């Protein structure tokens, strides 16, 4: 549960903060973070929300809401948005941590690995919330009223399970993409009208550009879909044109999908980077960039790439 602040200019750790200390030493913590205007906001599975001033290296405020939080965090104007494990949305005043409003959505008692997920459309002041019950809400931040709502559970379930599985929301220029276990959907974020469906789920969060949606399917196919029509422009097996023996086993589990410098990039937990041309899907190269694997999100800042390896070391790449 410790939070470390590392200075890229000084090349050293400048601050270490342990909110939990000895009180919750033996409890496994799930922590969610976001930074906005030099304030780090944190939520966890113990029901806490707290704010750390990164200029003063001090705790600004802390609140406990009694129920574990289970979502990413979003900040808009003077509000912090997050949701608990019961699919209740909270608006928190970023100044003091007090609740501004809450909104209950339908709850699902059985929980998969999928976590409640937010996306915010800044221009139109709409918030999108995909919960563990498989419901996607479009909510106006101006009046907290529902613009439209869809339920994806029926379309995604297989067999006799009641668990909803999905990738996080992807939002760009009035297009919103939802990838369930069996299907990828794209909707107009303003009207809620469905643009198209693609009959295959994505094992990673899809990549959405102005003109295209990129999906990695369960059978290792990298797929390019045209946003306007939903037409598949090309589909390539990511392992087909490699001469590396036992390539699937060496690469291991793929855990991140990014578009960088007009190239599509897949990252694996064992530390491999697979780089593809975004125009035709052809493989550019495969390289192991970390012998100790990758255990965190991939972060990009000022032409540099950062992640944490399995030895808890911060690595920086050009």
N, C-alpha and C positions, 0 to 999 in steps of 0.2 A: 503493500500500500504506500510505499514511499514515492514521492514525486521529486525528480531531479531536474534542475534547470542548468543547461549547458550553454556557455557563451561561444558562438562561432568565431567571434573576433579574438577573444582571449584564449580560445582553445582549452577551456577548462570548466569544470563544474563551479557554478557561482552560488547555487542555493540548493538546499535539500530540506524537504518538508515531510514530516510524518504526522498526519492528522490522527492516526489510530493509535500509535504508540503501543502500549502493552494491553490496552483494554480489549482489543479484538485480534490479538496475536494469532490465535488458532483458527480463525474464521477465514475461509478463502474469499477474497474480495474481487468483485467485478466492478471496474471503475471506468467511467466515461468522462472524456475531457473535451473542452473547447476553450480557445483563447479569443478574447475580443477586447481591443483597446487596452492592452497590458494587464488585463485581468484574466486569470485562469479560473474557469468554472468547472466544478467536479460534482458528479453524482455517483452513487454506488448502490450495491445490492443490500446495504444495511439501512437504506432509507434516508441517507444523509445527502444534502447538497451544501457545498461550501465554495467560497470565492477566495482566491489568493491574489494579492497585489504583487505583480512581478517586478515592479520598480522598487517597492519598499520591502519586498521579500517577507511579507507578513500576511496573516489570515485576516480578511476583511469581515466576513460573517460566516456563520454556519447554522444550518437548520436540519432538524430531523422530522420526517413526515410519516414515520412508522411503517411504511410499506416499501419493499425493495423497488428501486428504479430499474427499468429495463428498456432503454432506448438510447439513441444518439441524442446529442444536444444541439439546439439551434438558438442563435441570438438575433433578435430583430428589434431595433430601436431600444426601448428600455426594458425589454422582456427576454427572459430565458425560457425556452420551451423544452419540455421533456415529458416522458410518460412512465408510469409505474407498471408493475407486473400484472395489474388488473385492468390494463388498457385505459387508464384514466390519464388524460392530458392535463398538464399543469402549466400555467403561465406564472412565472416567478419574477418579481421586481429585482432587477440586477443591482439596485442600489443597496438593498438591505436583506434580500432573501425572502421577503414576505410574499405570500400567495396573492396573486392578482385575480385569477379566476381558474376554474377547473372545468373539464368537460369529459363526461364518462362515455366511453364507447363500449360495444359489446365485449364481454369477457369470454375467454376460453380457458377452461381449467387445465387442459393438457397443453404443455408448452414444448415446442421443438427447439432447435438451436436458433431459430429465427428470432430476432429481437425487433421490438417496435421501432419504426423508422419514420423520420421526418424529412421533408424537403420544403423549402420556402421559395415562392416566386416573388422576388423583391418588387418588381415593377407593378404587379397587380395586387400585392398585399394578400396573397392566398397562401395558405399552409396546407401541405398534403401529409396525411398520416396513414401509414399502412400498419395495421395491428396484427397480433398473433392469431386473431380470429379470421384473418384473411380479408378484412374490410379496408377499403381505401376511401378515405374521407378528403374532400376538398372543403376547407373551412376559411371563411373570410376573417382576416385579422382585424378588420375594421369594426365588425359587430359580433364576431364569434358565432355566426350562423353557417349552417352547412350549405354549400353550393350544390354539391352532388356527392353520391356515395355508390360504391360498387362492392360486391362480395365475390372474391375469387376462390373461395374455398371449394365450392362444388366443382369448379373447372380444374382444380389442381390435385384433388385427392385421388389416391390409388388404393384399391383394396378396401379393407375395413378400418383404415386409420382415420383418426379425427384430428391429426396434426397438420397444420398449415406450414408449408415450406416455401420460402421465397428468397430472392436476392434483394438488397436494399433498393429503394426508389432511385430512378435516374431521371433528372429533369433538365431540359434545355429548350429555350425559345418556344414556349407553348406546347412542347411535346413531353409527355411523361411515359416512361417505360416501366412496366412491372413484369418481372420474370418469375413465374411460379415453377413448381416441380415439372410440369408438363408443357407449359405454354408461355410464350413471350407476347405481351400485349402492349400496344402503343395507343395512347389516348391524347386528344386535344385537352390540354390542361385547363383551358378557359371554359369550354362548353361541356366537357365530359364525354364528348362523342368519340367512339372507338375508331381509330384510323385503320388498324390492321391487327392480325394475330399471326404468330409464327408457331407451328405445331411442334415445338421442342423447347424444353427448359434450358436455362443457362447455368452452368456449374459455378460461374463467377458473376459478379456484378457486371452487367453489360456496359459497353462504352457507347455513348451517344454524342454525335457531332451534329453540326447544322444539317447535313444532308444524309447521314448514314447512321444506322445502329449496328454495332458489332456484338456478336454473341459467340460464346464458346459452349458447344453442346456436350452432352454426356459421352458421345462417341468420338470425342476429340476433334470435332469439326469446328473450324473457325469460319463464321458465317458473316457476310456483309449484306444488310437489308437496306433498301432505299426507303427513306423516311416518307416520301410523298406517296408512294404506291404500295409499300410493303413487299415489293418484289425482291427475291434473293438474287443478288448480282453475281456473287461467287461463293463457293464453299470449298475449303481446303483442309485436309487432314494435317494437323500440326506436326505429326511425326513422319509423314510420308517421304519427304525428300532429305532424310538425314542418313548418314553412313555410320552413325554411332551405334554400337551394339548395345542391346538391352536399354535403349534410350528411355523408355517409359519408367523402368525401374530406377535408373540413375537420377532422372529428374524428380521423381516422387510426386507428391501432391502439389498441384498448382493452387496458389492462394491469392493471386492478385492479377488484375488485368488493367493496363493503363495505355493511353495514347500519349506519346512523347515525341516531339520533333517530327510529327507526321509519320511515325511508326507505331505499330501495335506491339505491345510488350507484355509477355506473360512471365510471372515470377513464381518460382517454386519454393516450397518449404526447405528443400535441401540446398538452396542457394543458386539455382540456375536462372538465367535470363534467356528467353526465347524472343527474338526480334523479327517482326514481319512487316512487309510493305502494306500500307493501308489501302493502296489502290487495287492490288490484285491478290493480296494474301500470301504472296510468295515469301519463303523463309529467307531472311537476310543472314542471320547467324544464331548460333546457340553458344552460350558462354557461362561457365560457372563463376559468378562474381563474389561468392562467399562460401568458403569451405566449411564454415560453421553454420550455414543455413540462414534462413530469414524467419524471425519470430514476431515481426511487428508489421504495421501498415507501412507502405512505401510513401515517403513524403518528398515533395519537390520544392526547392526554394532557390531563386537566383541562379539558375543553371546548374544546381547541384541536387543530388539525390541522397536521401538519408534513410536508414533503417537500423533496427536492432537485430543482432545475430543471436544464436542460441546460447552464447556465453554472456549475454546481456551487455555486449559492447555496441556502442554507437558507431556506425560506419558511414563515411561520406564519400560520394563518387561525383566526378564531373559528369 
